[in-house]
């Protein structure tokens, strides 16, 4: 999936769920959300992903992301790549 989507930042996974963080250059929130909702399904076959459904989506701008990390909200960003939880 990282090869198919060059702006993949980090991915974390477990036996029953996964989290993907990536940068998307979209015109607006609607475009960014639409691309994000298609991402898993479009890569399901090529990346051999499980048939899971999307249960959550958050779209934030880069400034908000960096502000949250600086304020200590959430875990610090993992190294680029795919990692287990």
TIMITI-119260 format. One record per residue: x, y, z of N, C-alpha, C in turn. Coordinates in nm, 4 decimals, padded with zeros to 6 digits. Each point is the difference from the previous one (the first is absolute). Layout:
BEGIN
atom n_X = X	n_Y = Y	n_Z = Z	ca_X = X	ca_Y = Y	ca_Z = Z	c_X = X	c_Y = Y	c_Z = Z
...
REM end
This chain:
BEGIN
atom n_X = 00.0825	n_Y = -00.1190	n_Z = 00.0000	ca_X = -00.0825	ca_Y = 00.1190	ca_Z = 00.0000	c_X = 00.0869	c_Y = 00.1254	c_Z = 00.0000
atom n_X = 00.1118	n_Y = -00.0050	n_Z = 00.0726	ca_X = 00.0903	ca_Y = 00.1150	ca_Z = 00.0044	c_X = 00.0561	c_Y = 00.0308	c_Z = -00.1388
atom n_X = 00.0186	n_Y = -00.1028	n_Z = -00.0815	ca_X = 00.0505	ca_Y = 00.0218	ca_Z = -00.1350	c_X = -00.1075	c_Y = 00.0595	c_Z = -00.0905
atom n_X = -00.1258	n_Y = -00.0389	n_Z = 00.0230	ca_X = -00.1110	ca_Y = 00.0507	ca_Z = -00.0811	c_X = -00.0409	c_Y = 00.1415	c_Z = 00.0390
atom n_X = 00.0187	n_Y = 00.0354	n_Z = 00.1270	ca_X = -00.0420	ca_Y = 00.1314	ca_Z = 00.0494	c_X = 00.1224	c_Y = 00.0693	c_Z = 00.0596
atom n_X = 00.0695	n_Y = 00.0829	n_Z = -00.0761	ca_X = 00.1294	ca_Y = 00.0532	ca_Z = 00.0418	c_X = -00.0018	c_Y = 00.0909	c_Z = 00.1221
atom n_X = -00.1162	n_Y = 00.0485	n_Z = 00.0422	ca_X = -00.0037	ca_Y = 00.0905	ca_Z = 00.1145	c_X = -00.0365	c_Y = -00.0711	c_Z = 00.1294
atom n_X = 00.0181	n_Y = -00.1313	n_Z = 00.0050	ca_X = -00.0264	ca_Y = -00.0763	ca_Z = 00.1215	c_X = 00.1003	c_Y = 00.0423	c_Z = 00.1064
atom n_X = -00.0502	n_Y = 00.0401	n_Z = 00.1169	ca_X = 00.0893	ca_Y = 00.0393	ca_Z = 00.1087	c_X = 00.0287	c_Y = -00.1202	c_Z = 00.0895
atom n_X = -00.1037	n_Y = -00.0515	n_Z = 00.0624	ca_X = 00.0176	ca_Y = -00.1171	ca_Z = 00.0864	c_X = -00.1224	c_Y = -00.0892	c_Z = -00.0101
atom n_X = 00.0216	n_Y = -00.1245	n_Z = 00.0307	ca_X = -00.1091	ca_Y = -00.0971	ca_Z = 00.0101	c_X = 00.0270	c_Y = -00.0839	c_Z = 00.1228
atom n_X = -00.1049	n_Y = -00.0279	n_Z = 00.0747	ca_X = 00.0109	ca_Y = -00.0911	ca_Z = 00.1133	c_X = -00.1084	c_Y = -00.1049	c_Z = -00.0174
atom n_X = 00.0263	n_Y = -00.1200	n_Z = 00.0452	ca_X = -00.0964	ca_Y = -00.1071	ca_Z = -00.0199	c_X = 00.0012	c_Y = -00.0972	c_Z = 00.1168
atom n_X = -00.1099	n_Y = -00.0695	n_Z = 00.0145	ca_X = -00.0156	ca_Y = -00.1098	ca_Z = 00.0953	c_X = -00.0803	c_Y = -00.1069	c_Z = -00.0738
atom n_X = -00.0368	n_Y = -00.1067	n_Z = 00.0689	ca_X = -00.0751	ca_Y = -00.1078	ca_Z = -00.0654	c_X = -00.1386	c_Y = 00.0426	c_Z = -00.0451
atom n_X = -00.0580	n_Y = 00.1027	n_Z = 00.0662	ca_X = -00.1379	ca_Y = 00.0353	ca_Z = -00.0299	c_X = -00.0225	c_Y = 00.1455	c_Z = -00.0402
atom n_X = 00.1067	n_Y = 00.0794	n_Z = -00.0116	ca_X = -00.0179	ca_Y = 00.1387	ca_Z = -00.0417	c_X = 00.1325	c_Y = 00.0591	c_Z = -00.0492
atom n_X = -00.0125	n_Y = 00.1122	n_Z = -00.0688	ca_X = 00.1179	ca_Y = 00.0702	ca_Z = -00.0517	c_X = -00.0271	c_Y = 00.1501	c_Z = 00.0016
atom n_X = 00.1070	n_Y = 00.0761	n_Z = 00.0037	ca_X = -00.0077	ca_Y = 00.1458	ca_Z = -00.0069	c_X = 00.0981	c_Y = 00.0454	c_Z = -00.1074
atom n_X = -00.0455	n_Y = 00.0873	n_Z = -00.0864	ca_X = 00.0850	ca_Y = 00.0514	ca_Z = -00.1072	c_X = 00.0026	c_Y = 00.1516	c_Z = 00.0114
atom n_X = 00.1190	n_Y = 00.0564	n_Z = 00.0007	ca_X = 00.0161	ca_Y = 00.1453	ca_Z = -00.0015	c_X = 00.0742	c_Y = 00.0363	c_Z = -00.1278
atom n_X = -00.0562	n_Y = 00.0905	n_Z = -00.0744	ca_X = 00.0667	ca_Y = 00.0406	ca_Z = -00.1232	c_X = -00.0357	c_Y = 00.1444	c_Z = -00.0325
atom n_X = 00.0799	n_Y = 00.0580	n_Z = -00.0855	ca_X = -00.0201	ca_Y = 00.1370	ca_Z = -00.0446	c_X = -00.0711	c_Y = -00.0027	c_Z = -00.1342
atom n_X = -00.1057	n_Y = 00.0754	n_Z = -00.0126	ca_X = -00.0749	ca_Y = 00.0068	ca_Z = -00.1254	c_X = -00.0120	c_Y = 00.1457	c_Z = -00.0417
atom n_X = 00.0382	n_Y = 00.0313	n_Z = -00.1194	ca_X = -00.0170	ca_Y = 00.1352	ca_Z = -00.0525	c_X = -00.1343	c_Y = 00.0037	c_Z = -00.0720
atom n_X = -00.0988	n_Y = 00.0504	n_Z = 00.0683	ca_X = -00.1353	ca_Y = 00.0050	ca_Z = -00.0547	c_X = -00.0463	c_Y = 00.1454	c_Z = -00.0061
atom n_X = -00.0951	n_Y = 00.0233	n_Z = -00.0873	ca_X = -00.0538	ca_Y = 00.1350	ca_Z = -00.0183	c_X = -00.0733	c_Y = 00.0476	c_Z = 00.1251
atom n_X = -00.0750	n_Y = -00.0913	n_Z = 00.0630	ca_X = -00.0761	ca_Y = 00.0373	ca_Z = 00.1177	c_X = -00.0284	c_Y = -00.1247	c_Z = 00.0846
atom n_X = -00.0706	n_Y = 00.0192	n_Z = 00.1076	ca_X = -00.0319	ca_Y = -00.1084	ca_Z = 00.0924	c_X = -00.0759	c_Y = -00.1132	c_Z = -00.0680
atom n_X = -00.0937	n_Y = 00.0337	n_Z = -00.0853	ca_X = -00.0809	ca_Y = -00.1029	ca_Z = -00.0669	c_X = 00.0869	c_Y = -00.0902	c_Z = -00.0876
atom n_X = 00.0925	n_Y = 00.0604	n_Z = -00.0744	ca_X = 00.0890	ca_Y = -00.0797	ca_Z = -00.0844	c_X = 00.0920	c_Y = -00.0875	c_Z = 00.0849
atom n_X = 00.0556	n_Y = 00.0564	n_Z = 00.1061	ca_X = 00.0904	ca_Y = -00.0768	ca_Z = 00.0870	c_X = -00.0728	c_Y = -00.1182	c_Z = 00.0630
atom n_X = -00.1223	n_Y = 00.0222	n_Z = 00.0469	ca_X = -00.0772	ca_Y = -00.1079	ca_Z = 00.0618	c_X = -00.0367	c_Y = -00.1069	c_Z = -00.1029
atom n_X = -00.0364	n_Y = 00.0402	n_Z = -00.1197	ca_X = -00.0361	ca_Y = -00.0969	ca_Z = -00.1034	c_X = 00.1185	c_Y = -00.0892	c_Z = -00.0356
atom n_X = 00.1176	n_Y = 00.0604	n_Z = -00.0146	ca_X = 00.1195	ca_Y = -00.0786	ca_Z = -00.0313	c_X = 00.0320	c_Y = -00.0945	c_Z = 00.1153
atom n_X = -00.0073	n_Y = 00.0495	n_Z = 00.1218	ca_X = 00.0304	ca_Y = -00.0827	ca_Z = 00.1167	c_X = -00.0950	c_Y = -00.1190	c_Z = 00.0106
atom n_X = -00.1268	n_Y = 00.0222	n_Z = -00.0267	ca_X = -00.0971	ca_Y = -00.1091	ca_Z = 00.0095	c_X = 00.0199	c_Y = -00.1050	c_Z = -00.1088
atom n_X = 00.0571	n_Y = 00.0378	n_Z = -00.1128	ca_X = 00.0268	ca_Y = -00.0955	ca_Z = -00.1086	c_X = 00.1319	c_Y = -00.0730	c_Z = 00.0167
atom n_X = 00.0922	n_Y = 00.0560	n_Z = 00.0762	ca_X = 00.1368	ca_Y = -00.0495	ca_Z = 00.0068	c_X = 00.0091	c_Y = -00.1488	c_Z = 00.0340
atom n_X = -00.0650	n_Y = -00.0439	n_Z = 00.1053	ca_X = 00.0080	ca_Y = -00.1399	ca_Z = 00.0430	c_X = -00.0550	c_Y = -00.0938	c_Z = -00.1070
atom n_X = -00.1177	n_Y = 00.0316	n_Z = -00.0512	ca_X = -00.0614	ca_Y = -00.0862	ca_Z = -00.1004	c_X = 00.0799	c_Y = -00.0088	c_Z = -00.1286
atom n_X = 00.0575	n_Y = 00.1116	n_Z = -00.0430	ca_X = 00.0766	ca_Y = 00.0002	ca_Z = -00.1238	c_X = 00.1297	c_Y = -00.0793	c_Z = 00.0109
atom n_X = 00.0525	n_Y = -00.0123	n_Z = 00.1199	ca_X = 00.1268	ca_Y = -00.0700	ca_Z = 00.0193	c_X = -00.0186	c_Y = -00.1378	c_Z = 00.0625
atom n_X = -00.1234	n_Y = -00.0372	n_Z = 00.0248	ca_X = -00.0277	ca_Y = -00.1279	ca_Z = 00.0670	c_X = 00.0652	c_Y = -00.1167	c_Z = -00.0733
atom n_X = -00.0147	n_Y = -00.0062	n_Z = -00.1306	ca_X = 00.0526	ca_Y = -00.1138	ca_Z = -00.0754	c_X = 00.1513	c_Y = 00.0091	c_Z = -00.0195
atom n_X = 00.0507	n_Y = 00.1156	n_Z = -00.0438	ca_X = 00.1430	ca_Y = 00.0112	ca_Z = -00.0281	c_X = 00.0853	c_Y = -00.0122	c_Z = 00.1257
atom n_X = -00.0505	n_Y = 00.0484	n_Z = 00.1127	ca_X = 00.0753	ca_Y = -00.0052	ca_Z = 00.1257	c_X = -00.0402	c_Y = -00.1189	c_Z = 00.0868
atom n_X = -00.0929	n_Y = -00.0823	n_Z = -00.0507	ca_X = -00.0481	ca_Y = -00.1178	ca_Z = 00.0744	c_X = -00.0525	c_Y = 00.0389	c_Z = 00.1386
atom n_X = -00.0863	n_Y = 00.1027	n_Z = 00.0006	ca_X = -00.0575	ca_Y = 00.0493	ca_Z = 00.1253	c_X = -00.1213	c_Y = -00.0835	c_Z = 00.0384
atom n_X = -00.0303	n_Y = -00.0082	n_Z = 00.1295	ca_X = -00.1195	ca_Y = -00.0732	ca_Z = 00.0439	c_X = -00.1276	c_Y = 00.0716	c_Z = -00.0452
atom n_X = -00.1120	n_Y = -00.0701	n_Z = -00.0024	ca_X = -00.1261	ca_Y = 00.0605	ca_Z = -00.0444	c_X = -00.0680	c_Y = 00.0821	c_Z = 00.1102
atom n_X = 00.0736	n_Y = 00.0811	n_Z = 00.0695	ca_X = -00.0544	ca_Y = 00.0820	ca_Z = 00.1080	c_X = -00.0752	c_Y = 00.1200	c_Z = -00.0554
atom n_X = -00.0922	n_Y = 00.0497	n_Z = 00.0817	ca_X = -00.0732	ca_Y = 00.1221	ca_Z = -00.0337	c_X = 00.0634	c_Y = 00.1177	c_Z = 00.0728
atom n_X = -00.0121	n_Y = 00.1174	n_Z = -00.0571	ca_X = 00.0479	ca_Y = 00.1217	ca_Z = 00.0650	c_X = -00.0997	c_Y = 00.0374	c_Z = 00.1080
atom n_X = 00.0490	n_Y = 00.0224	n_Z = 00.1225	ca_X = -00.0883	ca_Y = 00.0358	ca_Z = 00.1104	c_X = 00.0277	c_Y = 00.1402	c_Z = 00.0540
atom n_X = 00.1039	n_Y = 00.0640	n_Z = -00.0499	ca_X = 00.0294	ca_Y = 00.1353	ca_Z = 00.0442	c_X = 00.0883	c_Y = 00.0710	c_Z = -00.0999
atom n_X = -00.0163	n_Y = 00.1307	n_Z = -00.0077	ca_X = 00.0795	ca_Y = 00.0813	ca_Z = -00.0913	c_X = 00.0154	c_Y = 00.1380	c_Z = 00.0620
atom n_X = 00.1225	n_Y = 00.0482	n_Z = 00.0009	ca_X = 00.0255	ca_Y = 00.1364	ca_Z = 00.0468	c_X = 00.0852	c_Y = 00.0686	c_Z = -00.1050
atom n_X = -00.0440	n_Y = 00.1172	n_Z = -00.0419	ca_X = 00.0749	ca_Y = 00.0798	ca_Z = -00.0962	c_X = 00.0397	c_Y = 00.1282	c_Z = 00.0703
atom n_X = 00.1316	n_Y = 00.0224	n_Z = 00.0091	ca_X = 00.0497	ca_Y = 00.1235	ca_Z = 00.0618	c_X = 00.1071	c_Y = 00.0597	c_Z = -00.0901
atom n_X = 00.0240	n_Y = 00.1279	n_Z = 00.0167	ca_X = 00.1047	ca_Y = 00.0630	ca_Z = -00.0787	c_X = 00.1352	c_Y = -00.0211	c_Z = 00.0679
atom n_X = 00.1050	n_Y = 00.0277	n_Z = -00.0738	ca_X = 00.1361	ca_Y = -00.0253	ca_Z = 00.0494	c_X = 00.0289	c_Y = 00.0806	c_Z = 00.1261
atom n_X = -00.0438	n_Y = 00.1240	n_Z = 00.0039	ca_X = 00.0245	ca_Y = 00.0854	ca_Z = 00.1168	c_X = -00.0633	c_Y = -00.0601	c_Z = 00.1254
atom n_X = -00.1222	n_Y = -00.0467	n_Z = -00.0106	ca_X = -00.0683	ca_Y = -00.0616	ca_Z = 00.1142	c_X = 00.0733	c_Y = -00.1254	c_Z = 00.0457
atom n_X = 00.0441	n_Y = -00.0812	n_Z = -00.0952	ca_X = 00.0743	ca_Y = -00.1220	ca_Z = 00.0330	c_X = 00.1249	c_Y = 00.0342	c_Z = 00.0817
atom n_X = 00.0802	n_Y = 00.0947	n_Z = -00.0488	ca_X = 00.1228	ca_Y = 00.0373	ca_Z = 00.0703	c_X = -00.0298	c_Y = 00.0651	c_Z = 00.1352
atom n_X = -00.1072	n_Y = 00.0767	n_Z = 00.0078	ca_X = -00.0376	ca_Y = 00.0627	ca_Z = 00.1266	c_X = -00.0375	c_Y = -00.1065	c_Z = 00.1031
atom n_X = -00.0770	n_Y = -00.1005	n_Z = -00.0393	ca_X = -00.0385	ca_Y = -00.1071	ca_Z = 00.0921	c_X = 00.1217	c_Y = -00.0757	c_Z = 00.0525
atom n_X = 00.0923	n_Y = -00.0309	n_Z = -00.0878	ca_X = 00.1206	ca_Y = -00.0711	ca_Z = 00.0419	c_X = 00.0790	c_Y = 00.0855	c_Z = 00.0981
atom n_X = 00.0159	n_Y = 00.1297	n_Z = -00.0304	ca_X = 00.0753	ca_Y = 00.0903	ca_Z = 00.0869	c_X = -00.0648	c_Y = 00.0135	c_Z = 00.1379
atom n_X = -00.1332	n_Y = -00.0067	n_Z = 00.0055	ca_X = -00.0720	ca_Y = 00.0133	ca_Z = 00.1268	c_X = -00.0107	c_Y = -00.1323	c_Z = 00.0749
atom n_X = 00.0517	n_Y = -00.1075	n_Z = -00.0594	ca_X = -00.0001	ca_Y = -00.1291	ca_Z = 00.0691	c_X = -00.1270	c_Y = -00.0805	c_Z = -00.0160
atom n_X = -00.0870	n_Y = 00.0360	n_Z = -00.0934	ca_X = -00.1219	ca_Y = -00.0764	ca_Z = -00.0233	c_X = 00.0310	c_Y = -00.1179	c_Z = -00.0908
atom n_X = -00.0306	n_Y = -00.1171	n_Z = 00.0465	ca_X = 00.0228	ca_Y = -00.1200	ca_Z = -00.0798	c_X = 00.1452	c_Y = -00.0401	c_Z = 00.0015
atom n_X = 00.0267	n_Y = -00.1167	n_Z = -00.0524	ca_X = 00.1381	ca_Y = -00.0480	ca_Z = -00.0024	c_X = 00.0819	c_Y = 00.0791	c_Z = -00.1013
atom n_X = 00.1293	n_Y = 00.0128	n_Z = 00.0244	ca_X = 00.0828	ca_Y = 00.0670	ca_Z = -00.1000	c_X = -00.0024	c_Y = -00.0808	c_Z = -00.1284
atom n_X = 00.0273	n_Y = 00.0646	n_Z = -00.1109	ca_X = -00.0047	ca_Y = -00.0738	ca_Z = -00.1258	c_X = 00.1015	c_Y = -00.1135	c_Z = -00.0003
atom n_X = -00.0430	n_Y = -00.1150	n_Z = -00.0481	ca_X = 00.0899	ca_Y = -00.1141	ca_Z = -00.0126	c_X = 00.0941	c_Y = 00.0253	c_Z = -00.1167
atom n_X = 00.1122	n_Y = -00.0699	n_Z = -00.0022	ca_X = 00.0866	ca_Y = 00.0135	ca_Z = -00.1174	c_X = -00.0782	c_Y = -00.0369	c_Z = -00.1259
atom n_X = 00.0347	n_Y = 00.0618	n_Z = -00.1100	ca_X = -00.0678	ca_Y = -00.0278	ca_Z = -00.1260	c_X = 00.0075	c_Y = -00.1496	c_Z = -00.0279
atom n_X = -00.1125	n_Y = -00.0570	n_Z = -00.0407	ca_X = -00.0041	ca_Y = -00.1417	ca_Z = -00.0313	c_X = -00.1200	c_Y = -00.0675	c_Z = 00.0620
atom n_X = 00.0046	n_Y = -00.1308	n_Z = 00.0050	ca_X = -00.1093	ca_Y = -00.0816	ca_Z = 00.0522	c_X = 00.0481	c_Y = -00.0698	c_Z = 00.1257
atom n_X = -00.0767	n_Y = 00.0136	n_Z = 00.1083	ca_X = 00.0411	ca_Y = -00.0509	ca_Z = 00.1303	c_X = -00.1170	c_Y = -00.0676	c_Z = 00.0708
atom n_X = 00.0269	n_Y = -00.1015	n_Z = 00.0816	ca_X = -00.1084	ca_Y = -00.0574	ca_Z = 00.0821	c_X = -00.0333	c_Y = 00.0958	c_Z = 00.1147
atom n_X = -00.1215	n_Y = -00.0151	n_Z = 00.0561	ca_X = -00.0386	ca_Y = 00.0795	ca_Z = 00.1177	c_X = 00.0835	c_Y = -00.0417	c_Z = 00.1172
REM end
